[in-house]
Amino acid sequence: MAAPKVAHYGSWESPIKSAELSSGTLRLGQTQYDNDDLYWIEGRPTEGGKQILVRREKNGTITDVSPRGFNVRTLVNEYGGAPYLVRNGRVFCSNYSDQVVYQINPDANAAVDERRIPLTPEGEYYFADFEYDSNRHRLLFVCEDHSDPTRQPVTTINVVATAKSGEKSTRQKMEILVSGNDFYSNPRFSPDGKLLAWISWDHPNMPWDGTALWMAEVGENGTLMKHRKIAGADDESVMQPVWSPNGDLLFISDRLGWWNIYALPNPTKNLNPVALFEKNSDFATPQWVFGLSNYCFTGERTLAATFFENGKWQLALIQLDALSKTKNTTLIPSDLTEMGYLTTNGSKIAMVAGSPTQQSAVVDLKLDDLSFEVVKASNTAPIAQRYTSIPKAIEFPSERNLIANAYFYPPYNEDYVAPEGELPPLLLTVHGGPTSASSNSLDLAIQYWTSRGFAVMDVNYAGSSNYGRQYRQRLTLNWGLVDLEDCQNAAKFAARQGWVDPKRMAITGGSAGGYTALCALTFSDVFAAGSSHYGVSNLETLLHDTHKFESRYLDRIVGPYPAYKQIYQNRSPINNVEKLSRPIIFFQGLDDKVVPPAQTETMVAAMRSRKIPFSYLSFEGEGHGFRKAENIRRTIDAEFLFYSKIFGFEPAESLEAIEIENF
C-alpha cells in the first residue's frame, strides 16, 4: 500500500461522490409483514423522490406493488407516515397526487381499473394510519378534512367499506367513528375485533408532550360504545398501543420520565397498567410521523423491543408471564445501533436498521438462531472501511452545569494525511425538529465531509429525544437559547480537545436545525460560516404560516403568542440582521409549506444589503426537505464548494460553480 499523500484538510480526494448520496441512496421505511410477505416503502430520488411500495415474497422475489405512477405518500399532519396497510394480501394505500385511498390488486397482469380501486371520496381529504376491520370488511384511518379553508383542518377517525372481489369502484360515504380532539393516531382493533384503542391529543400539546390512550367497545354494527380513557395526561406522552395475541393492551408512556412499555391485562376490567421493563431509557422516538413501531409481539407472550442506551439503540426479547409481567429479558447481540419500524411474522422480525459501518437497510432477524439478514440496503455502493469515519458518542459540558450530547466524527481517509500541525475544519450539524435526534448510523452525507478532511460534530442538544422527558423539556420556553448554547459549547469543546481548528468552524442545519444555525451565525461569533437548509428565520412568520400539526408547537418551546411577542421578535435572526457578519449559503424549496420561501428570501435580502458573502440556491418542485436526486447532489456539492472559498482550501474535484455575492 502506497504511503498517504500530504494534503490540506478539505483537499483530500474521496471516492464518496454526491451522486451516491442522491441517485444511489433510497429512503427506506414502514416495514410491514403480511403473513410471510414483507412490505416496505422505498423513496427513490431517481424517480423524483416518489415513494414506492415494495414486496418480498416468501420465495425471496422482490417486486414493486404500487401501480406505475403511484406515489405512496400521505400529507396528514404534513409529515405523513403509515400511507399503506396490507392484510391477508389486501393492499390499501394513499396516493400522493390526489390523496385518495386505493385498494390495490398486486397482480401486475390485471386491468388498470382492477388494479387501483378508489375507496375514499375525491376532495380536500388526507388519510393515514390504516386499520382493517376484518369482521365488517371496513378500513379505518385518520382523516384530515381540509374542505373548509376558513378554519384549521378537522381530524377524525373515519371508516369506509372496502371493495369486494370483482368490484371496480366502491366510493362510498365515509363515516366518522371518533371526533372531538384536535389530533388522532393509532386506531387498533383487539384480536377479536370487539375493542378499539386509539391515541388523541389537543392543542397546544405535541404528541411527545401530552396524549391520551382511549378504548371503546365495538358494537355488532360497528359503532363504538363506552369510550374510556386508559392512560395519558397533559404531562404524559402515551404512544404505540399494541394488542397482545391474548387481548392484553400494551402501550408506551413516559409517566416516570422515560418512554417505557406498559401492559394492561384484561383492559375491560383492569385500568392499572404494569411496567414491563422499567428502565431509565427511552423505548420509543417522538411521533413526528404515523406508523412508528418500536416493539412488536413475536409470540403469545414474547415481544421484541428497542431501547436507547449509551448512545445507541439496542434490541431485547421480553418474555411475559400469565399476568403480563416480565418473566425474563434477553438482549440480542448486534452491531446495529439504529432500529425502527419493527414488524414480525412470528419467525422473523423485520426492521429498518443501520450501524456506524452499515447504512440504513431493511433487515430481518431470524428468531431461531438470532442471525441478521439484509433484505434491501439503502445504498449498494460499497464504501471501504479506509474511508469511513467511526463516530464517538460524547458528553460535553454546557450551560448551568448541565451535560449535552453529540456524536463526533474525525476526518478519515487512509489515502491522505494533513501537513504537520494543521487542524481540520469543523462542520457542526444541527438536526431538525427540534424534538428529534441525530443517529450514528452510517450516513454518506457525513462521510462525504470526513473523507475530504472535515471533522463533523452531530449534536443532540437539549430538547432532543432519546435522553428522557427531562432532557426534552430543557427546551421549554428556551428554543433559540439552549439549543444555541449547546451547539456553541459542542464546538468549543471540540476545539479545546484539539480536535478542530477554532478559526474554521461552520454550522449547518435544516428546518428547525436551520433556525439554530441562523441564530448561531447572528447572535454569536463561534462559527466562521454556515448554511441554512430551508431554515426558520422569523418565528412570528413560522407561527402564522405553518400547518395545523405545528401551529401551537411554539407555545411550549418559545411561549404563547401574543403574550410572548417580544420574545419571538428578539429570537428571530431576521430582526437582528445588524448583528450578522458571517458568510451563509441558503437552500430553499419553492414549494415548501412548512417554511415558505419568503422566510429565506427575506434573509437573503438582508445579507445582500449588508454586503455579507452569501449564496442562495432555490429549487422548483421541492417542499420541506429535498427528494429529487439532482437537487440533493447540487446541494451538498454547493455547500462544500462554499466552505472551500470561505476557508481557503482547494477541492480535489471539479464542482459546479456557485455564485457568492459580496465575496
HUCORQUI-V155183 format. One record per residue. N is the residue number from 1. PSI is psi in whole degrees, 0 to 359 (NA if undefined). D_CENTER is the distance of its C-alpha to the mean C-alpha in whole Angstrom. Layout:
BEGIN
n: {N N}
psi: {PSI PSI}
d_center: {D_CENTER D_CENTER}
END
This chain:
BEGIN
n: {1 2 3 4 5 6 7 8 9 10 11 12 13 14 15 16 17 18 19 20 21 22 23 24 25 26 27 28 29 30 31 32 33 34 35 36 37 38 39 40 41 42 43 44 45 46 47 48 49 50 51 52 53 54 55 56 57 58 59 60 61 62 63 64 65 66 67 68 69 70 71 72 73 74 75 76 77 78 79 80 81 82 83 84 85 86 87 88 89 90 91 92 93 94 95 96 97 98 99 100 101 102 103 104 105 106 107 108 109 110 111 112 113 114 115 116 117 118 119 120 121 122 123 124 125 126 127 128 129 130 131 132 133 134 135 136 137 138 139 140 141 142 143 144 145 146 147 148 149 150 151 152 153 154 155 156 157 158 159 160 161 162 163 164 165 166 167 168 169 170 171 172 173 174 175 176 177 178 179 180 181 182 183 184 185 186 187 188 189 190 191 192 193 194 195 196 197 198 199 200 201 202 203 204 205 206 207 208 209 210 211 212 213 214 215 216 217 218 219 220 221 222 223 224 225 226 227 228 229 230 231 232 233 234 235 236 237 238 239 240 241 242 243 244 245 246 247 248 249 250 251 252 253 254 255 256 257 258 259 260 261 262 263 264 265 266 267 268 269 270 271 272 273 274 275 276 277 278 279 280 281 282 283 284 285 286 287 288 289 290 291 292 293 294 295 296 297 298 299 300 301 302 303 304 305 306 307 308 309 310 311 312 313 314 315 316 317 318 319 320 321 322 323 324 325 326 327 328 329 330 331 332 333 334 335 336 337 338 339 340 341 342 343 344 345 346 347 348 349 350 351 352 353 354 355 356 357 358 359 360 361 362 363 364 365 366 367 368 369 370 371 372 373 374 375 376 377 378 379 380 381 382 383 384 385 386 387 388 389 390 391 392 393 394 395 396 397 398 399 400 401 402 403 404 405 406 407 408 409 410 411 412 413 414 415 416 417 418 419 420 421 422 423 424 425 426 427 428 429 430 431 432 433 434 435 436 437 438 439 440 441 442 443 444 445 446 447 448 449 450 451 452 453 454 455 456 457 458 459 460 461 462 463 464 465 466 467 468 469 470 471 472 473 474 475 476 477 478 479 480 481 482 483 484 485 486 487 488 489 490 491 492 493 494 495 496 497 498 499 500 501 502 503 504 505 506 507 508 509 510 511 512 513 514 515 516 517 518 519 520 521 522 523 524 525 526 527 528 529 530 531 532 533 534 535 536 537 538 539 540 541 542 543 544 545 546 547 548 549 550 551 552 553 554 555 556 557 558 559 560 561 562 563 564 565 566 567 568 569 570 571 572 573 574 575 576 577 578 579 580 581 582 583 584 585 586 587 588 589 590 591 592 593 594 595 596 597 598 599 600 601 602 603 604 605 606 607 608 609 610 611 612 613 614 615 616 617 618 619 620 621 622 623 624 625 626 627 628 629 630 631 632 633 634 635 636 637 638 639 640 641 642 643 644 645 646 647 648 649 650 651 652 653 654 655 656 657 658 659 660 661 662 663}
psi: {132 152 145 145 150 121 151 146 136 340 9 139 133 143 351 103 158 332 327 333 333 281 335 354 123 153 110 143 178 50 147 123 137 102 240 3 133 129 154 169 135 118 118 108 328 348 35 19 7 147 123 136 126 148 136 119 170 327 1 352 130 125 158 137 318 142 154 133 343 145 104 90 141 158 12 134 19 317 343 220 158 58 6 165 142 129 112 46 351 121 129 134 156 135 128 319 324 355 20 145 129 147 121 132 112 350 110 342 355 155 155 315 349 348 334 94 115 134 324 156 152 154 193 62 141 149 144 169 65 151 138 130 92 338 332 6 54 157 125 154 163 128 133 114 114 19 340 102 352 356 170 153 148 127 134 171 120 171 148 151 146 169 142 163 128 346 145 345 141 40 110 164 133 150 140 125 318 134 173 338 165 328 152 158 168 50 123 126 146 163 327 359 9 350 148 131 152 167 143 159 165 155 144 12 146 163 343 358 299 126 172 141 126 159 143 154 145 119 171 326 5 356 157 140 156 57 132 137 125 319 166 157 177 340 25 124 115 140 171 60 135 133 135 162 334 10 8 151 123 154 167 135 149 33 334 17 349 145 94 166 135 150 143 90 141 63 342 341 344 125 28 94 152 130 127 318 73 123 144 61 150 131 11 168 159 147 73 330 164 160 8 143 101 0 159 154 131 351 187 317 31 133 154 139 146 151 154 127 138 42 9 160 141 162 133 149 127 122 134 153 188 341 15 34 152 125 311 163 134 121 129 116 135 152 351 141 356 123 137 174 52 137 153 153 10 329 341 154 122 152 168 121 161 177 174 343 3 125 164 136 156 122 141 135 119 122 339 323 4 37 150 146 131 119 314 121 148 337 126 355 122 132 115 147 333 350 9 119 126 123 153 126 124 154 140 152 137 201 160 35 29 161 139 176 153 166 130 128 114 156 140 122 108 350 349 153 155 159 146 133 350 138 148 154 155 135 110 123 139 117 162 191 270 350 84 198 151 153 154 13 148 123 113 334 328 317 332 315 312 326 349 357 10 147 147 132 116 108 131 77 165 133 343 158 178 349 21 165 319 320 317 321 354 338 353 121 9 14 134 353 291 327 319 314 315 321 318 315 329 315 317 321 314 322 318 327 352 20 333 163 114 345 353 62 128 156 139 149 160 144 242 326 327 326 312 320 316 323 316 323 346 315 0 169 21 322 141 343 176 182 154 117 105 48 155 129 341 108 325 317 318 317 319 334 341 170 173 315 319 9 340 10 319 343 319 321 346 310 155 138 138 6 327 25 316 324 316 316 318 327 5 118 325 336 2 36 340 344 353 136 0 141 141 142 132 141 133 131 133 351 17 123 342 309 92 153 332 328 312 319 329 321 319 317 322 319 319 316 330 359 41 137 133 161 151 120 122 155 120 143 7 141 224 90 130 137 341 136 314 329 323 316 315 322 310 323 320 320 319 316 322 313 328 323 318 319 349 45 162 118 149 344 160 124 152 131 151 154 126 105 149 21 NA}
d_center: {41 42 42 39 39 39 37 35 32 30 33 32 31 28 28 24 24 22 23 21 18 18 20 20 16 15 11 11 10 12 15 18 21 24 27 27 25 22 19 16 14 15 13 17 17 21 21 20 16 17 15 18 18 20 22 24 27 29 31 29 29 25 25 24 24 23 26 26 25 22 19 17 14 15 14 15 13 13 9 10 10 13 15 17 20 22 25 28 28 27 24 23 20 19 20 19 22 24 21 24 23 25 27 27 30 28 32 32 36 35 36 34 34 34 31 29 30 29 28 27 29 29 28 25 23 20 19 16 16 19 22 25 29 31 34 34 32 30 26 24 21 19 21 21 24 24 28 29 28 30 28 24 23 24 22 23 23 26 27 29 31 31 33 36 37 39 37 36 35 34 33 34 33 30 31 29 29 27 27 27 24 22 19 19 16 17 21 22 26 28 29 33 31 33 30 27 24 21 19 20 20 21 21 21 19 15 14 14 17 19 19 22 23 25 28 30 33 33 37 39 38 34 34 33 35 35 32 31 28 27 25 23 24 23 23 21 18 18 16 16 20 21 25 27 29 32 30 29 26 23 20 18 20 20 23 24 22 19 17 20 21 24 26 29 32 34 32 34 37 35 32 32 29 29 27 26 25 26 24 23 19 16 16 12 9 9 9 6 7 10 11 10 13 13 17 20 23 25 29 31 30 28 24 21 19 16 17 16 19 21 18 16 15 18 19 22 25 26 30 31 34 36 35 31 31 30 33 32 28 28 25 24 25 23 22 18 16 12 12 11 12 15 18 22 25 27 28 25 21 18 15 12 13 14 17 18 20 18 16 13 15 16 18 21 23 26 27 31 31 27 27 24 24 21 21 19 18 16 18 22 24 25 24 27 27 29 27 24 23 22 20 22 20 22 23 25 27 26 28 30 30 26 24 21 19 18 18 21 21 25 26 27 29 33 34 35 36 36 39 41 40 37 33 30 28 25 21 19 16 14 10 9 9 11 10 7 9 10 10 14 14 16 14 17 16 17 20 21 22 23 26 27 28 25 24 20 19 16 16 14 16 18 15 12 11 13 16 18 18 21 19 16 19 21 19 21 23 22 20 21 23 22 19 21 24 21 21 24 25 23 25 28 28 27 30 32 32 33 30 29 32 31 33 30 27 24 21 18 15 13 13 13 13 16 18 18 19 22 23 24 26 27 28 29 31 29 27 29 27 23 21 19 16 16 17 18 22 23 22 25 24 20 21 24 22 18 17 18 15 15 19 20 17 19 22 21 19 22 25 26 27 30 31 29 30 31 28 26 29 29 26 25 26 27 30 31 31 35 33 31 33 30 29 26 24 22 20 19 19 22 20 17 17 15 17 20 22 25 23 23 26 28 27 28 31 32 31 34 36 36 37 34 32 29 28 26 24 23 22 23 21 18 16 13 11 14 14 18 19 22 20 17 21 23 20 20 24 25 23 25 28 28 27 30 32 32 32 35 34 35 32 33 32 33 30 30 32 30 32 32 34 36 36}
END
